[in-house]
């Protein structure tokens, strides 16, 4: 293990750099993305959708988006699902997601502030 | 069905989170010589009564509503037992739950480990309130990860910020990749 390339220590530099960007908006997040990861979500591809969100966040250098998960939510036939909430508490639910759709949600909803109407689901969540 | 062991692992970890665990330990051991793969998860969640414990493992009695666990456990149990191994769970109310799945590494039906890096990255990043300790052991060495170390370094910087995600992805890929053998 002595020759490993990355060590956790390198995170210290990343912390300082990210902090500088964060201080502009006082450490608050602008969006929270919640992904239900119950068994049905996982079977339907929630992991790949979560990865796509994380990849898009990385690709666009976002520091003000929090990705979180929860257990089973909503009906099985709309999985994978993502709930996007802004810092004003406005919440929408996207369903039947794919990695491509997740990327599009980041690019349109998170970055440009426009909801992706065609992926919205109205099914009430539990 | 779940085609990768890492998806079963994700499902089990999710159960631990649903049980309110603050500490979750995942241990994976590949033993090529003895032809064994062991996957063990321990949590300090709310635990289950002996009756609930029996029920979560039974595909015909499990219902989502009563205890919050779906068919994930029966599926994982079936995979382990079908692949020349065993499956056991222990739980105590108020203390936590332990799950252990053993299978033959060389069994023809053993699902591949699959994308463990994405699985662990997703779990660790999306549940910053939980301490994950991950151990992966094989003939090539051992990888140990403790999410508390990461949080101590990061302080108030969120785990899901761009550069942290990028770093952790590479970190897992390199260090886990270095010890993953037959999976």
Boltz contact constraints between the chains, C-beta under 6 A:
constraints:
  - contact:
      token1: [A, 4]
      token2: [B, 175]
      max_distance: 6.0
  - contact:
      token1: [A, 5]
      token2: [B, 174]
      max_distance: 6.0
  - contact:
      token1: [A, 6]
      token2: [B, 170]
      max_distance: 6.0
  - contact:
      token1: [A, 6]
      token2: [B, 171]
      max_distance: 6.0
  - contact:
      token1: [A, 6]
      token2: [B, 174]
      max_distance: 6.0
  - contact:
      token1: [A, 8]
      token2: [B, 149]
      max_distance: 6.0
  - contact:
      token1: [A, 11]
      token2: [B, 153]
      max_distance: 6.0
  - contact:
      token1: [A, 12]
      token2: [B, 153]
      max_distance: 6.0
  - contact:
      token1: [A, 14]
      token2: [B, 163]
      max_distance: 6.0
  - contact:
      token1: [A, 14]
      token2: [B, 164]
      max_distance: 6.0
  - contact:
      token1: [A, 14]
      token2: [B, 167]
      max_distance: 6.0
  - contact:
      token1: [A, 15]
      token2: [B, 154]
      max_distance: 6.0
  - contact:
      token1: [A, 15]
      token2: [B, 157]
      max_distance: 6.0
  - contact:
      token1: [A, 18]
      token2: [B, 157]
      max_distance: 6.0
  - contact:
      token1: [A, 18]
      token2: [B, 161]
      max_distance: 6.0
  - contact:
      token1: [A, 18]
      token2: [B, 163]
      max_distance: 6.0
  - contact:
      token1: [A, 19]
      token2: [B, 157]
      max_distance: 6.0
  - contact:
      token1: [A, 27]
      token2: [B, 156]
      max_distance: 6.0
  - contact:
      token1: [A, 37]
      token2: [B, 14]
      max_distance: 6.0
  - contact:
      token1: [A, 39]
      token2: [B, 11]
      max_distance: 6.0
  - contact:
      token1: [A, 39]
      token2: [B, 70]
      max_distance: 6.0
  - contact:
      token1: [A, 39]
      token2: [B, 72]
      max_distance: 6.0
  - contact:
      token1: [A, 42]
      token2: [B, 7]
      max_distance: 6.0
  - contact:
      token1: [A, 42]
      token2: [B, 10]
      max_distance: 6.0
  - contact:
      token1: [A, 42]
      token2: [B, 11]
      max_distance: 6.0
  - contact:
      token1: [A, 47]
      token2: [B, 122]
      max_distance: 6.0
  - contact:
      token1: [A, 50]
      token2: [B, 122]
      max_distance: 6.0
  - contact:
      token1: [A, 51]
      token2: [B, 118]
      max_distance: 6.0
  - contact:
      token1: [A, 54]
      token2: [B, 165]
      max_distance: 6.0
  - contact:
      token1: [A, 57]
      token2: [B, 162]
      max_distance: 6.0
  - contact:
      token1: [A, 58]
      token2: [B, 162]
      max_distance: 6.0
  - contact:
      token1: [A, 58]
      token2: [B, 165]
      max_distance: 6.0
  - contact:
      token1: [A, 58]
      token2: [B, 166]
      max_distance: 6.0
  - contact:
      token1: [A, 61]
      token2: [B, 162]
      max_distance: 6.0
  - contact:
      token1: [A, 62]
      token2: [B, 162]
      max_distance: 6.0
  - contact:
      token1: [A, 63]
      token2: [B, 161]
      max_distance: 6.0
  - contact:
      token1: [A, 63]
      token2: [B, 162]
      max_distance: 6.0
  - contact:
      token1: [A, 66]
      token2: [B, 158]
      max_distance: 6.0
  - contact:
      token1: [A, 66]
      token2: [B, 160]
      max_distance: 6.0
  - contact:
      token1: [A, 67]
      token2: [B, 126]
      max_distance: 6.0
  - contact:
      token1: [A, 67]
      token2: [B, 160]
      max_distance: 6.0
  - contact:
      token1: [A, 68]
      token2: [B, 126]
      max_distance: 6.0
  - contact:
      token1: [A, 69]
      token2: [B, 126]
      max_distance: 6.0
  - contact:
      token1: [A, 71]
      token2: [B, 18]
      max_distance: 6.0
